Amino acid sequence: MAHQIGIGYTPLIFKKSKLKKIPAKYNNFLFGGLLSIIMVTIISGSVVFANQGLTPDFLQQWRKGFLTAWPIAFPAVLVVAPFVRKIVARLTEPSA
């Protein structure tokens, strides 16, 4: 029987694992790395697709776009994220 996504379902990525966890002192670095990789992958692919469509060299152009943008995005996220968190904290009420 296949798993259905719904109430009470926990994706495998969130289940307990026997893998060694990264120390909490690296939270910001890991957050920045994951966020920038995800965002640059989505944006670079979207831009390449919008500009040239699905051509035979699409994956190579996507890779080139990613490798160009990620070294800029990663440090930018590390610098900007703390300021964004402060702004969000000022705009929201604490949970009850």
Secondary structure, 3 states (H helix, E strand, C coil): CCCCCCCCCCCHHHCCCCCCCCCHHHHHHHHHHHHHHHHHHHHHHHHHHHHHCCCCCHHHHHHHHHHHHHHHHHHHHHHHHHHHHHHHHHHCCCCC
